[in-house]
Amino acid sequence: MVIMINGSFGIGKTTVARMLRRALPGSLIYDPEWFGIALMRLGKVFRIRRWETDDFQNIPLWRRSLCAGVRLFGRFASGPVIVPMTFSSREYFDEVLSGLRNQGSQPRVFCLAANLETIERRLASRLNRSENEGNWLARRIRECVEAHRNAHFGESVATENRTARDVADEILNRLRC
């Protein structure tokens, strides 16, 4: 089983994924962000034009590697593979889901939701960011809040005025149904 935790940057995907990992015996977390960052750096070092982007999701190899990574982690997990990832592009989201389904997975996708002000407040409490990173995040969280109103991006789970434990418990209850 694959459990995807979608949602805006700063909404708590990683925290919730860790709680699910502790609650689901044999589960593993696969975070595809690390490989995406590596691909972007390689693109700069080797001047691979199509990899020179401010978002690794624009790199087709990354989207394929997400599916390969899930498959690999699935070989080591006796429980579900949990994938925290932010998708706001319907095209990329559909491509990844299709890839997972083609390899025999039926992913269960949850989309954590909150309003823009809440997400901005959560991100502001984190480390200081450069101006470029701050502008990129500001643009992306607006895109995410808008996109994630659509049920296409997963089963909506409200995070407004809730603890990460409450959110994880709700997801666990939905998984049992």
N, C-alpha and C positions, 0 to 999 in steps of 0.2 A: 504494500500500500504506500502511496505517496500522498503526503499532506503538504499542500502549498499554503503558505501564509503570505498573502498579498497585502499591500497597504502602503501608504505614503511613507516617505522618509520621516523618521522621528516618531512614528506612531506606536512602536513597541514590538515590532515583528520578532526581533532577535530575542527579546526578553520572554515573549510568549512561547517562542520555539523552544527555548531552554526549559521552560516549565513543562511543556508537552513532552520533551525528551525524558525528563525525570519521571513523568507519570506513565509513560508508555514503555513497558519493558522491551528491551531489544531494539529500540528505535535509535536512529542516528540523525544528526543534523548535517545537511549538505548546504553550505553557503556558497553559491556560485559567484559571489561578488569578488572574491580573491582572484579567481582566474581572470575575470573581466579586467581588473586593475592591471594584472600582469600583461594581458594582451595589449592594453592601451600603452603601457610602457614600452613593450616590444615594438609596437607600431612607431613610436617616436624614435627609438634607438635605431631601428632598421629602415626608417622612413617608408613604412608601408602605408601608402596614401589612404587606402580604405579603412585603415585602423587608426588613423589620426582623427580622433573624435573626442567629444567631451562626455560621451555616454557609451560605455562598452556594449550596451544592448544593440547599438547600431552595427556591431561587428557580427556578421552571420556565423562565423566560427564559434563565437561565444554562445549563441543561441543553441547551436548543435551540441556544444560541449556541456551545456546545462543538462541536456538529456543523457549524454554519456556519463556524466558525473553521478546523476541519480541512479542510473543502471549499475554503475560500479559500487556505489554505497549500498545499494540494494543487495548486492552479493554478500556483504559483510553484516548486514542488519537482519536480525531475526524478527524485528518489528518494523514499523513504518519508517520511511525516510521523510524527514521534515525539511522543507525548503522555504526559508524566509527570503522573499524577493519582491521588489517593487516593480510592478508592471502597470503602465498607464497607456501604452500603445496596444491597441486591440490586435493589430497585425502581429506584433512580436509575441504577445500573450497566446494568441491562437496557434502560432507556429510552434511554440514550446509545448503547449498542451497536445497538439497533434503528434509531435515527436514522442512525447511520453506515452500517448495512447498506442502509437505504432509499435512501441517496444513492449506492449502488454500491460501497461499501467492504466489504472482508472483513477487519476488523481482526484482527491477531494480538495477543493480550493475554498479557502476562507479569506475574506477581504476585511481587514480591520479599518474602521471608519471613525473619523472625528471631523469637527469643523476646522477651518483654516486657522482660526485664532488659537485653538488648542494645540495644533501641530506646531505653529510658530512659537508658542510659549515653551513647548517641550524641547524644540531644537535650540532655542535661545539659552536653555539651561545647560547645554553641552559645551564642549570646548570652543574657544574662539576660532573663527574661520577667516580665511582670506576674503577679500572683497569679491574676487571672481567666484570662489566657491559659494559664498553667501548669495550672490546673484543667481547662480545656477540652481541652488537649492530653493530659493524663493520662487523661481519660475516653475521648477519641477513640482513643488508641493501644491501649487495652484492647479497644475495639470492633473495631479493625482486626485485631489479633492473632487474636482469636476468629473474625471473619468470614473472614480470609484462609487459614484452615485448610481452607476449602471450595474445591474446584477450580473452582467456578462463577466465581470472581473472576480466573481466568487460570491459565496454566501456571506452577506454582510454581517459583521459583528461590531456592534457599537462599542467604542472605547471611552466615550465621553463620560467623565466623572466616575470612572471605574478603575479598579486596580488591575494590574496585569494578571494577578491570580484569578480575579473574577472572569476576565476574558478567556484565559486558558481553561478554566472550569466550564465555561459555556461551550467552548469548542469540544472539550472531552465529552460533554453531555450529548452534543449533536453527533459525535462520532459513534456513540453507543446506540443511536436510533437506527 
